[in-house]
Amino acid sequence: MNRRRFLAGVVCVLLLASVPLPVAAHLNHVTAGAQQSPDGTLVVESVFTSSGRYLTVQRDDGGEPGAVIGVTRVRTQTYLVDVRVGIDDEAWDEWETQPVHLVLRVDDGDGEFDPEDDTPAQSFGSAATERLTVGDGPRAVVTAGETLTPDRRGTITVRRAVSDESGHLVVRERATDRTLGTTPIDAGTHESVTLTVNATARTDARVLLATDASGESPLRVGEDAIGTNVTVAAPSDTGTATATPELVTTPNETATARATASETTSADQSGFGAVVTITLALAAAVALAARR
């Protein structure tokens, strides 16, 4: 019986290890990079929460989240990308470039946001937060998946890049600052930007907006380069090369109304399906061990 229970435990561990990111590693998480906004609306790269109901923007108070200056509702058990959340008019009207914190918060059950009662959601024992620098100006932001996997040709796809001036989208290795790949972009909003990277192994990287092809002169907000952190996976060496997605370009953004708590966010629910599948498999393994 002990041996059977041990085997069931091994099965559980293997099943959990097979859960794809971001579900396996982040039951509550939020990611966003340094950016510039024309109207106080921030673009949050990704959100996943198993318990949170609200996403707040909070001032920086000595490196920790301070006063709440913006809030929007988010859906649970859904992997969200490019979520919009607005900074309050009163705060934005006097805005100077500064860091802010994005915080996932749990509803206390009354369906109304209260910063005193709706506490931060937890992620591995600490609050699910993200700190980023925000500046006032024409929209400039980069969003991408957490892990970018090159195809056999070394091509990766960056979800979105927005800039009001022509330049380059550059991928640089974080440890060495080596340029892994670059592509020119015009002013405007670009979706599904493809570029070839020179990476032979898995590595942490930064995707930047820059005025030069090497990324040595990135666009900055304050002291931070406008961009996002990613992991570039080891290149694929089997199968058929995937087709290069078409680069979609739209004109420059104009100032829009600030986000409100009722704003709709874009979503992809692929992660939740994985959670359901793994949960059912784990339940079956435990039941089998108990019967034997």
C-alpha positions, -999 to 999 in steps of 0.1 A, spaced: 0 0 0 28 24 9 45 17 -25 12 25 -43 8 57 -24 43 67 -33 37 60 -69 5 81 -68 25 109 -53 51 107 -81 23 109 -107 10 140 -90 44 157 -90 49 148 -127 15 162 -136 21 195 -118 54 198 -136 37 195 -169 14 225 -164 23 252 -189 34 287 -178 20 310 -166 -5 288 -148 20 265 -130 42 293 -117 18 322 -111 -16 315 -95 -17 353 -89 5 374 -110 7 408 -129 33 420 -153 40 453 -170 69 473 -182 81 509 -181 58 530 -204 46 563 -215 9 572 -215 -9 602 -232 -39 601 -208 -32 581 -177 -43 548 -191 -17 521 -185 -13 489 -205 -8 459 -182 10 432 -201 -6 402 -184 -28 393 -154 -38 359 -140 -55 355 -106 -71 327 -89 -85 348 -61 -82 385 -69 -110 407 -82 -94 441 -85 -62 455 -101 -51 488 -85 -25 514 -94 -7 527 -63 19 553 -57 54 543 -47 60 549 -10 97 541 -3 97 511 -27 64 498 -14 28 502 -27 13 535 -13 -20 553 -20 -44 539 -45 -48 562 -76 -66 539 -100 -86 506 -100 -103 482 -124 -121 449 -120 -105 417 -134 -119 382 -141 -106 353 -121 -93 321 -135 -86 338 -168 -53 347 -184 -57 384 -195 -34 403 -218 -30 440 -225 -54 450 -197 -62 487 -194 -63 505 -161 -65 542 -156 -49 566 -132 -74 589 -115 -79 624 -131 -68 642 -100 -35 624 -98 -28 624 -136 -34 662 -140 -3 668 -120 17 638 -132 55 638 -132 74 607 -143 75 583 -114 73 546 -104 39 531 -95 28 497 -83 2 474 -98 -15 453 -71 -40 424 -74 -66 426 -46 -92 402 -32 -128 413 -29 -140 410 7 -174 398 -5 -194 430 -8 -187 436 -45 -174 471 -39 -137 482 -39 -124 494 -6 -86 497 -2 -89 490 36 -109 458 33 -99 444 -1 -64 430 7 -36 422 -17 -38 388 -34 -9 365 -24 17 349 -47 40 324 -30 38 341 3 40 377 -8 17 403 -24 11 399 -62 25 432 -74 45 448 -102 66 480 -100 71 501 -132 79 536 -142 52 557 -159 56 589 -179 33 615 -195 36 616 -232 27 599 -265 19 562 -261 51 541 -259 49 505 -247 59 470 -255 40 438 -246 49 402 -252 44 367 -239 65 357 -209 83 330 -229 92 335 -266 101 303 -284 120 307 -317 110 285 -346 136 267 -367 146 299 -384 151 317 -351 119 338 -354 100 351 -324 68 372 -322 64 402 -300 27 408 -293 26 446 -295 50 476 -299 37 512 -298 58 543 -304 52 578 -319 85 578 -337 103 555 -361 131 533 -347 138 497 -339 124 469 -317 154 452 -302 159 420 -281 189 422 -258 202 395 -234 199 408 -198 230 391 -184 255 403 -211 235 432 -228 243 414 -261 219 422 -290 201 390 -299 178 405 -326 164 437 -341 139 449 -366 130 484 -378 95 498 -370 77 529 -381 58 552 -358 24 537 -348 9 506 -332 24 473 -344 9 439 -335 26 405 -340 60 419 -347 84 392 -359 122 393 -357 150 368 -358 171 362 -327 206 347 -324 201 326 -293 214 290 -289 201 284 -254 174 295 -231 181 330 -218 165 360 -200 161 390 -223 146 425 -226 126 437 -256 131 474 -261 121 504 -282 153 520 -294 164 547 -319 193 525 -331 195 489 -344 216 476 -315 195 489 -287 222 509 -271 200 541 -273 167 529 -260 137 551 -256 134 560 -219 109 571 -193 129 586 -165 159 563 -161 142 532 -173 142 518 -209 107 514 -224 102 477 -229 94 444 -212 113 414 -198 109 380 -214 125 346 -215 138 335 -249 134 297 -250 159 273 -266 154 273 -304 133 245 -319 153 220 -338 126 196 -349 94 198 -370 84 223 -397 92 259 -395 62 280 -387 49 307 -410 58 343 -402 27 362 -390 18 393 -409 29 426 -393 -1 447 -386 4 484 -383 -22 511 -373 -18 549 -371 -6 566 -339 -30 565 -310 -48 597 -299 -57 605 -264 -87 586 -252 -109 587 -221 -93 574 -190 -100 538 -180 -128 531 -156 -136 501 -134 -161 488 -159 -137 487 -189 -136 454 -208 -102 437 -210 -89 413 -236 -86 377 -225 -73 343 -234 -85 313 -214 -60 287 -225 -44 286 -190 -76 278 -172 -83 248 -193 -49 234 -183 -58 239 -146 -90 220 -150 -73 191 -168 -45 188 -142 -69 190 -113 -90 162 -127 -59 141 -133 -47 147 -97 -81 138 -83 -81 105 -102 -46 96 -90 -55 103 -54 -87 83 -57 -69 53 -72 -44 53 -44 -71 55 -17 -90 26 -32 -59 4 -32 
